[in-house]
């Protein structure tokens, strides 16, 4: 059992490292939590109300090099949000919302179907619309078949 042997070898080292860096890890954790909440809230608040409708949107950036660079940066940030979202899964709603925001800003195949499925969950949709109401933004619109 190679995993058990590895755990026996590196487990104490990892625990010692965690004990030595507990303050830095705590600060990083609290900071990422706060930034995640702020970013998710602003993204949900300023998402176009018709974003989840089945119609297609057009690309507004015309310069090809700039479009590729921005697409790469956007997708790297999306992957980071999805990873942070999975880490936050134990927090009620926050992890799922963070994953949703990561999926929304990414360009992964099948993302439209996935994000529309996630937002159609009553708890997620009501939370997102409550956030939008606080910012005096119109509620998110869904296709009739999704509601």
C-alpha positions as CSV (number, residue, x, y, z in Angstrom):
1,X,0.0,0.0,0.0
2,X,2.1,2.9,-1.3
3,X,-0.4,5.6,-0.1
4,X,-0.3,4.3,3.5
5,X,3.5,4.3,3.4
6,X,3.6,7.8,1.9
7,X,1.1,9.0,4.6
8,X,3.2,7.5,7.4
9,X,6.3,9.1,6.0
10,X,5.0,12.6,5.1
11,X,2.0,12.9,7.5
12,X,4.0,14.1,10.5
13,X,6.0,16.5,8.3
14,X,2.7,17.9,6.9
15,X,1.2,18.3,10.4
16,X,4.3,20.1,11.6
17,X,4.2,22.4,8.6
18,X,0.5,23.2,9.2
19,X,1.3,24.0,12.9
20,X,4.1,26.3,11.9
21,X,2.0,28.2,9.4
22,X,-1.4,28.2,11.1
23,X,-1.6,32.0,11.3
24,X,-0.7,32.6,7.7
25,X,-3.1,29.8,6.6
26,X,-5.9,31.3,8.7
27,X,-5.3,34.8,7.3
28,X,-5.2,33.4,3.7
29,X,-8.4,31.4,4.4
30,X,-10.4,34.3,5.9
31,X,-9.1,36.7,3.1
32,X,-10.1,34.3,0.3
33,X,-13.5,33.7,1.9
34,X,-14.2,37.4,2.1
35,X,-12.9,38.1,-1.4
36,X,-14.9,35.2,-2.7
37,X,-18.1,36.5,-1.2
38,X,-17.5,40.0,-2.5
39,X,-16.6,38.8,-6.0
40,X,-19.5,36.4,-6.2
41,X,-22.0,39.0,-4.9
42,X,-20.8,41.6,-7.5
43,X,-20.8,39.1,-10.3
44,X,-24.3,37.9,-9.5
45,X,-25.5,41.5,-9.1
46,X,-24.1,42.7,-12.4
47,X,-24.8,39.7,-14.5
48,X,-27.2,40.6,-17.3
49,X,-30.7,39.5,-16.3
50,X,-31.2,37.6,-19.5
51,X,-27.8,35.7,-19.2
52,X,-29.5,32.3,-18.5
53,X,-31.9,32.5,-21.5
54,X,-31.1,30.2,-24.4
55,X,-30.3,32.9,-26.9
56,X,-26.7,33.4,-28.0
57,X,-24.6,36.4,-27.1
58,X,-22.0,38.0,-29.5
59,X,-18.4,38.6,-28.8
60,X,-17.7,42.3,-28.3
61,X,-13.9,42.2,-28.4
62,X,-12.7,42.5,-32.0
63,X,-8.9,42.5,-31.8
64,X,-7.8,38.8,-32.1
65,X,-4.7,38.9,-29.9
66,X,-6.5,40.8,-27.1
67,X,-9.4,38.5,-27.3
68,X,-7.1,35.4,-26.9
69,X,-5.2,36.9,-24.0
70,X,-8.3,37.9,-22.2
71,X,-9.9,34.5,-22.8
72,X,-6.9,32.8,-21.4
73,X,-6.8,35.0,-18.3
74,X,-10.6,34.6,-17.8
75,X,-10.4,30.8,-18.0
76,X,-7.4,30.7,-15.6
77,X,-9.4,32.8,-13.1
78,X,-12.5,30.6,-13.7
79,X,-10.5,27.4,-12.8
80,X,-9.2,29.1,-9.6
81,X,-12.8,30.0,-8.6
82,X,-14.0,26.5,-9.3
83,X,-11.2,25.0,-7.1
84,X,-12.0,27.5,-4.3
85,X,-15.7,26.7,-4.6
86,X,-15.0,23.0,-4.1
87,X,-13.0,23.9,-1.0
88,X,-15.9,26.0,0.3
89,X,-18.5,23.3,-0.3
90,X,-19.0,22.8,3.5
91,X,-20.2,26.5,3.8
92,X,-23.9,26.7,3.1
93,X,-24.5,27.9,-0.5
94,X,-21.1,29.7,-0.8
95,X,-19.2,26.9,-2.4
96,X,-21.9,26.2,-5.0
97,X,-22.2,29.9,-5.8
98,X,-18.5,30.2,-6.2
99,X,-18.4,27.2,-8.5
100,X,-21.3,28.7,-10.5
101,X,-19.4,31.9,-11.0
102,X,-16.3,30.0,-12.1
103,X,-18.4,28.1,-14.6
104,X,-20.2,31.3,-15.8
105,X,-17.0,33.1,-16.6
106,X,-15.3,30.0,-18.2
107,X,-15.4,28.8,-21.8
108,X,-15.6,25.1,-21.0
109,X,-17.7,22.9,-23.4
110,X,-21.2,22.3,-22.1
111,X,-21.0,25.2,-19.6
112,X,-24.3,26.7,-20.7
113,X,-26.3,23.6,-20.0
114,X,-24.5,23.1,-16.6
115,X,-24.9,26.7,-15.4
116,X,-28.6,26.8,-16.5
117,X,-29.1,23.5,-14.5
118,X,-27.4,24.9,-11.4
119,X,-29.3,28.3,-11.5
120,X,-32.6,26.5,-12.0
121,X,-32.2,25.0,-8.5
122,X,-34.8,26.9,-6.4
123,X,-32.3,27.6,-3.5
124,X,-29.6,28.9,-5.9
125,X,-32.1,31.0,-7.9
126,X,-33.7,32.6,-4.9
127,X,-30.3,33.4,-3.3
128,X,-29.1,35.0,-6.6
129,X,-32.3,37.0,-7.0
130,X,-32.1,38.1,-3.4
131,X,-28.6,39.4,-4.0
132,X,-29.8,41.2,-7.2
133,X,-32.7,42.8,-5.3
134,X,-30.3,44.3,-2.7
135,X,-28.4,46.0,-5.6
136,X,-31.8,47.1,-7.1
137,X,-31.1,45.0,-10.2
138,X,-33.8,43.1,-12.2
139,X,-34.3,39.4,-11.3
140,X,-32.6,36.8,-13.4
141,X,-34.8,35.4,-16.3
142,X,-35.0,31.8,-17.1
143,X,-36.5,30.0,-20.1
144,X,-40.0,28.7,-19.4
145,X,-38.8,25.0,-19.6
146,X,-36.3,25.6,-16.8
147,X,-38.7,27.0,-14.2
